[in-house]
Amino acid sequence: MTTQATTVPAYAAPAADAPLERTTVPRRAVGEHDVLIDIKYAGICHSDIHQARDGWGEGIFPMVPGHEIAGIVTEVGPGVTKFAVGDRVGVGCMVDSCRECDNCKAGLQQYCTGGSVLTYNALDKNGEPTYGGYSTHIVVDEEFTLRIPDGLSLDVAAPLLCAGITTYSPLRHWTAGPGKKVAVVGLGGLGHMAVKLASSMGAEVTVLSQSLRKKDDGLRLGAENYYATSDEATFEALAGTFDLIINTVSAPLPLDRFLGLLRTDGAMVNVGAPEEPVSLNVFSLIGGRRTLAGSGIGGIPETQEMLDFCAEHGLGAEIELIRADQINEAYERVLRSDVRYRFVIDTATI
């Protein structure tokens, strides 16, 4: 690799619903404030599937998914001050933002009012498509590059760049900690990190899953309680129990039933994003001054805080490492909830 624009191997969806296939994609020359990253691992997020299959609206194809990226810096631009060659780094869901709005200035780049530039399936400030982490290299501005602490292996750190921060941010914002009862809906890629994080913050954690199939895992990961939502008795037994519910499920839920599990002034925060609209009875909110909210990833400062927290507490994702030629099979397994709990691509196999 050089400072010149180049092409790199990648796996891309050539069109909506088409299987991903090996190809090459362009990477820009390393600019004044850019770092070139040799990608070692890339996590597979459920949102990769939503976008590669056009579930969230019209996508940009060919599409190279991947916004859970961990690797090593191999080149830095002349103006880079935060990183050096050899540094262990990560890239999450964003690679740029307007940097001028109030949210950007507050470190909330994920809520950039000018529109943050997503790591893939987006257009950068030059109008060029962005391509994600299912590739061997990526060029990223240093301001949107994260430092991965030495205490975290790169393979288990990669999913933290989305699954980790997506659950850490609402847990922090709604002050999960000692004395708080937190429920996590769904024990998947997001949910298993929510359990680990909330438990490490000192909250009492309960998993709400369709069945008890993963109960042993949930308790091992830090939950104190585990209930099946397919059991009618669950909603009676837990009515008015929780301060905070983190909903990680990417499918519509009977929101009124779940809102009934909140205490007065409790909040249910959605981090899973169903493709279909959801509905509820507003009295489910009025009755206990309850809040139904959403939360999107985290800003760059909070993402670094999350990585440091995970290193301090020994928290990495539970992963299944796969080859690049297993990506399409992995997508089908994610849709069947047949992964514990995050697929990670060894990008040396691309």
C-alpha positions as CSV (number, residue, x, y, z in Angstrom):
1,M,0.0,0.0,0.0
2,T,1.2,3.5,-0.7
3,T,-0.1,7.1,-0.4
4,Q,-1.7,6.7,-3.8
5,A,-5.3,5.8,-4.3
6,T,-5.6,2.1,-4.8
7,T,-8.0,-0.8,-4.9
8,V,-8.2,-3.5,-2.2
9,P,-9.8,-6.9,-2.0
10,A,-13.3,-7.0,-0.4
11,Y,-16.5,-8.9,-0.2
12,A,-19.5,-7.0,-1.6
13,A,-23.2,-7.4,-2.3
14,P,-23.4,-6.5,-6.0
15,A,-27.2,-5.8,-5.7
16,A,-30.0,-6.1,-3.1
17,D,-30.6,-9.6,-2.0
18,A,-27.6,-10.9,-4.0
19,P,-25.1,-13.1,-2.3
20,L,-21.9,-11.3,-1.3
21,E,-18.9,-12.1,-3.5
22,R,-15.2,-11.3,-3.6
23,T,-14.3,-8.2,-5.6
24,T,-12.1,-5.1,-5.3
25,V,-13.0,-1.6,-4.1
26,P,-11.2,1.7,-4.3
27,R,-9.5,3.3,-1.3
28,R,-8.5,7.0,-1.4
29,A,-4.9,8.1,-1.0
30,V,-3.8,8.8,2.6
31,G,-4.5,12.5,3.2
32,E,-3.1,15.0,5.6
33,H,-5.1,13.7,8.6
34,D,-5.8,10.1,7.5
35,V,-4.6,6.8,8.7
36,L,-4.3,3.6,6.6
37,I,-5.5,0.6,8.6
38,D,-4.6,-3.0,7.8
39,I,-8.0,-4.6,8.8
40,K,-7.5,-7.8,10.8
41,Y,-11.1,-8.5,11.9
42,A,-14.6,-7.3,10.9
43,G,-17.7,-8.2,12.8
44,I,-21.0,-9.1,11.2
45,C,-23.8,-6.9,12.5
46,H,-27.5,-7.6,11.9
47,S,-27.7,-4.1,10.4
48,D,-25.3,-5.3,7.7
49,I,-27.9,-7.8,6.6
50,H,-30.7,-5.2,6.8
51,Q,-28.7,-2.9,4.5
52,A,-27.3,-5.5,2.1
53,R,-30.9,-6.7,1.5
54,D,-32.4,-3.2,1.3
55,G,-34.5,-3.6,4.4
56,W,-34.0,-0.1,5.5
57,G,-34.4,1.7,2.2
58,E,-32.6,2.0,-1.1
59,G,-29.0,1.0,-0.7
60,I,-25.8,2.0,-2.7
61,F,-24.5,-1.0,-4.6
62,P,-22.1,-2.7,-4.9
63,M,-22.1,-2.5,-1.1
64,V,-19.2,-3.6,1.2
65,P,-20.8,-3.9,4.7
66,G,-18.9,-3.9,7.9
67,H,-18.7,-1.2,10.7
68,E,-17.0,-3.3,13.4
69,I,-13.4,-2.9,12.3
70,A,-10.2,-3.8,14.2
71,G,-6.8,-3.5,12.8
72,I,-3.3,-2.0,12.7
73,V,-2.2,1.4,11.5
74,T,0.3,0.9,8.6
75,E,0.6,4.5,7.4
76,V,-0.3,8.0,8.7
77,G,-0.7,11.3,6.9
78,P,1.8,14.1,7.6
79,G,-0.7,16.0,9.9
80,V,-1.7,13.0,12.0
81,T,-1.0,13.5,15.7
82,K,-3.1,10.9,17.5
83,F,-1.8,7.7,15.9
84,A,1.5,6.1,14.7
85,V,2.3,3.1,12.6
86,G,1.8,-0.1,14.5
87,D,-1.0,1.3,16.7
88,R,-4.0,-1.0,17.4
89,V,-7.2,0.8,16.2
90,G,-10.8,0.4,15.5
91,V,-13.4,2.0,13.3
92,G,-17.1,2.0,14.0
93,C,-20.3,3.1,12.3
94,M,-19.1,6.6,11.2
95,V,-16.1,7.9,9.3
96,D,-17.0,11.6,9.2
97,S,-19.5,14.3,10.2
98,C,-20.0,18.0,9.7
99,R,-17.9,18.7,12.8
100,E,-19.6,22.1,13.1
101,C,-23.1,21.5,14.6
102,D,-23.8,21.6,18.3
103,N,-24.0,17.8,18.5
104,C,-20.6,17.4,16.8
105,K,-19.0,20.0,19.1
106,A,-20.5,18.1,22.1
107,G,-19.0,14.8,20.9
108,L,-22.3,13.4,19.7
109,Q,-21.3,12.9,16.1
110,Q,-23.8,10.1,15.7
111,Y,-26.6,12.8,15.9
112,C,-24.8,15.2,13.5
113,T,-27.5,17.6,12.2
114,G,-25.6,18.0,9.0
115,G,-25.5,14.2,8.5
116,S,-22.7,11.9,9.7
117,V,-21.0,9.9,7.0
118,L,-21.5,6.2,7.6
119,T,-18.7,3.7,7.2
120,Y,-20.5,2.0,4.3
121,N,-23.7,2.5,2.2
122,A,-23.2,6.3,2.3
123,L,-21.6,9.1,0.2
124,D,-18.5,10.9,1.6
125,K,-18.0,14.6,1.4
126,N,-16.6,14.2,-2.2
127,G,-19.7,12.3,-3.2
128,E,-17.9,9.0,-3.4
129,P,-19.5,5.8,-1.9
130,T,-18.1,4.5,1.3
131,Y,-17.1,0.9,1.6
132,G,-16.9,-0.9,4.9
133,G,-14.8,-3.4,6.8
134,Y,-15.3,-6.6,4.8
135,S,-12.1,-5.7,3.1
136,T,-8.3,-5.8,3.7
137,H,-7.6,-2.1,4.2
138,I,-9.4,1.2,4.9
139,V,-8.4,4.8,5.0
140,V,-10.0,6.9,7.8
141,D,-9.6,10.4,9.2
142,E,-7.8,10.2,12.6
143,E,-10.7,12.0,14.3
144,F,-12.9,9.0,13.6
145,T,-10.4,6.3,14.5
146,L,-10.5,4.7,17.9
147,R,-7.6,3.3,20.0
148,I,-8.0,-0.3,21.0
149,P,-6.4,-0.8,24.4
150,D,-3.7,-3.5,24.8
151,G,-6.0,-5.4,27.2
152,L,-8.4,-6.3,24.4
153,S,-7.7,-8.9,21.7
154,L,-8.5,-7.4,18.3
155,D,-10.9,-10.2,17.3
156,V,-13.2,-9.8,20.4
157,A,-12.8,-6.0,20.3
158,A,-14.1,-5.6,16.7
159,P,-17.8,-6.1,17.6
160,L,-17.5,-3.5,20.4
161,L,-17.3,-0.8,17.7
162,C,-21.1,-1.3,17.1
163,A,-22.6,-3.9,19.5
164,G,-20.6,-2.6,22.4
165,I,-21.2,1.2,22.0
166,T,-24.8,0.7,20.9
167,T,-25.6,-0.8,24.3
168,Y,-23.1,1.1,26.4
169,S,-24.4,4.5,25.3
170,P,-28.0,4.1,26.6
171,L,-26.8,2.3,29.7
172,R,-24.7,5.3,30.5
173,H,-27.3,7.9,29.5
174,W,-30.0,6.3,31.6
175,T,-27.5,5.7,34.5
176,A,-27.4,2.0,34.8
177,G,-25.5,1.1,38.0
178,P,-25.9,-0.1,41.6
179,G,-29.5,0.0,42.8
180,K,-30.9,-0.1,39.2
181,K,-32.8,-3.0,37.7
182,V,-32.1,-3.4,34.0
183,A,-33.8,-5.8,31.6
184,V,-32.2,-6.8,28.3
185,V,-34.7,-8.0,25.7
186,G,-33.0,-10.5,23.4
187,L,-29.7,-12.3,24.0
188,G,-28.0,-11.9,20.6
189,G,-25.1,-9.8,19.3
190,L,-26.3,-6.6,21.0
191,G,-28.0,-8.3,23.9
192,H,-25.1,-10.3,25.2
193,M,-23.0,-7.1,25.3
194,A,-25.7,-5.3,27.1
195,V,-25.7,-8.0,29.8
196,K,-22.0,-7.8,30.2
197,L,-21.8,-4.1,30.3
198,A,-24.8,-3.5,32.6
199,S,-23.6,-6.1,35.0
200,S,-20.1,-4.6,35.1
201,M,-21.7,-1.2,35.8
202,G,-23.2,-2.7,38.9
203,A,-26.9,-3.0,37.8
204,E,-29.1,-6.0,38.6
205,V,-29.6,-7.5,35.1
206,T,-32.5,-9.7,33.9
207,V,-32.7,-11.2,30.4
208,L,-36.1,-11.4,28.6
209,S,-35.9,-13.9,25.8
210,Q,-38.4,-15.8,23.8
211,S,-37.4,-19.0,25.4
212,L,-35.0,-20.3,28.1
213,R,-32.7,-21.9,25.5
214,K,-29.8,-19.5,26.3
215,K,-30.5,-19.2,30.0
216,D,-27.1,-20.7,31.1
217,D,-25.3,-18.3,28.8
218,G,-27.2,-15.3,30.1
219,L,-26.4,-16.2,33.7
220,R,-22.7,-16.8,32.8
221,L,-22.5,-13.4,31.1
222,G,-23.7,-11.6,34.2
223,A,-27.5,-11.7,34.4
224,E,-29.0,-12.5,37.7
225,N,-32.4,-13.5,36.3
226,Y,-33.7,-14.9,33.0
227,Y,-37.3,-15.2,31.9
228,A,-39.1,-16.4,28.8
229,T,-41.4,-13.9,27.1
230,S,-43.4,-16.7,25.6
231,D,-44.6,-17.5,29.1
232,E,-47.6,-15.4,30.0
233,A,-46.7,-15.5,33.6
234,T,-43.5,-13.5,32.9
235,F,-45.4,-10.3,32.3
236,E,-47.5,-10.8,35.4
237,A,-44.6,-11.6,37.7
238,L,-42.4,-8.7,36.5
239,A,-45.0,-6.0,36.2
240,G,-43.6,-2.6,37.4
241,T,-40.1,-4.1,38.1
242,F,-37.5,-2.3,35.9
243,D,-35.9,1.1,35.9
244,L,-34.6,0.5,32.4
245,I,-35.3,-1.9,29.5
246,I,-32.8,-2.2,26.7
247,N,-34.6,-3.6,23.6
248,T,-32.1,-5.2,21.3
249,V,-34.6,-7.1,19.1
250,S,-34.8,-6.2,15.4
251,A,-38.4,-7.3,15.1
252,P,-41.7,-5.6,16.2
253,L,-42.6,-6.4,19.8
254,P,-45.9,-5.9,21.7
255,L,-44.7,-2.7,23.3
256,D,-47.6,-2.2,25.7
257,R,-46.8,-5.5,27.4
258,F,-43.1,-4.6,27.8
259,L,-43.8,-1.0,28.9
260,G,-45.9,-2.5,31.7
261,L,-42.7,-4.0,33.1
262,L,-41.4,-0.6,33.9
263,R,-41.5,1.2,37.2
264,T,-42.8,4.7,37.4
265,D,-40.4,7.0,35.5
266,G,-38.8,3.9,33.9
267,A,-37.6,4.0,30.3
268,M,-37.6,1.4,27.5
269,V,-34.9,2.2,25.0
270,N,-34.8,0.7,21.5
271,V,-31.5,-0.1,20.0
272,G,-32.7,-2.8,17.6
273,A,-34.4,-1.4,14.5
274,P,-37.2,-3.4,13.0
275,E,-37.9,-2.9,9.3
276,E,-41.6,-2.6,10.0
277,P,-43.4,0.3,11.9
278,V,-44.4,-0.4,15.5
279,S,-47.4,0.8,17.4
280,L,-48.6,1.2,21.0
281,N,-51.3,2.5,23.2
282,V,-50.2,5.9,24.6
283,F,-51.8,5.0,28.0
284,S,-48.9,2.6,28.4
285,L,-46.7,5.7,28.8
286,I,-49.1,8.0,30.6
287,G,-50.0,5.5,33.3
288,G,-46.5,5.5,34.9
289,R,-44.9,8.5,33.4
290,R,-42.9,6.0,31.4
291,T,-40.6,6.8,28.5
292,L,-40.2,5.0,25.2
293,A,-36.9,6.1,23.7
294,G,-34.3,5.2,21.1
295,S,-30.5,5.4,21.1
296,G,-28.0,5.3,18.2
297,I,-24.5,4.1,18.7
298,G,-22.3,6.7,20.4
299,G,-20.1,9.6,19.6
300,I,-16.3,9.3,19.2
301,P,-15.4,10.3,22.8
302,E,-18.0,7.9,24.3
303,T,-16.9,5.1,22.0
304,Q,-13.3,5.5,23.3
305,E,-14.7,5.5,26.8
306,M,-16.5,2.3,26.1
307,L,-13.4,0.6,24.8
308,D,-11.4,1.7,27.8
309,F,-14.2,0.4,30.1
310,C,-14.2,-2.9,28.4
311,A,-10.5,-3.3,28.7
312,E,-10.6,-2.4,32.4
313,H,-13.3,-4.9,33.1
314,G,-12.0,-7.6,30.7
315,L,-15.1,-7.4,28.4
316,G,-14.9,-8.6,24.9
317,A,-17.6,-10.0,22.6
318,E,-18.4,-13.7,22.5
319,I,-17.4,-14.5,18.9
320,E,-17.3,-17.2,16.3
321,L,-14.4,-16.6,13.9
322,I,-15.2,-17.3,10.2
323,R,-13.5,-17.2,6.8
324,A,-14.7,-14.6,4.3
325,D,-16.2,-17.3,2.1
326,Q,-18.5,-18.2,5.0
327,I,-20.2,-14.7,5.1
328,N,-23.3,-15.7,3.2
329,E,-23.8,-18.7,5.4
330,A,-23.2,-16.5,8.4
331,Y,-26.0,-14.1,7.3
332,E,-28.5,-17.0,7.2
333,R,-27.4,-18.2,10.6
334,V,-27.8,-14.7,12.1
335,L,-31.4,-14.6,10.8
336,R,-32.0,-18.0,12.5
337,S,-30.4,-16.7,15.7
338,D,-27.8,-19.4,15.3
339,V,-24.7,-17.6,16.6
340,R,-23.3,-17.1,20.0
341,Y,-23.0,-14.3,19.8
342,R,-21.1,-12.4,17.0
343,F,-19.6,-13.6,13.8
344,V,-16.2,-12.1,13.1
345,I,-14.5,-12.3,9.8
346,D,-10.8,-13.1,9.7
347,T,-10.0,-10.6,6.9
348,A,-6.7,-12.4,6.1
349,T,-9.1,-14.9,4.3
350,I,-10.5,-12.3,1.9
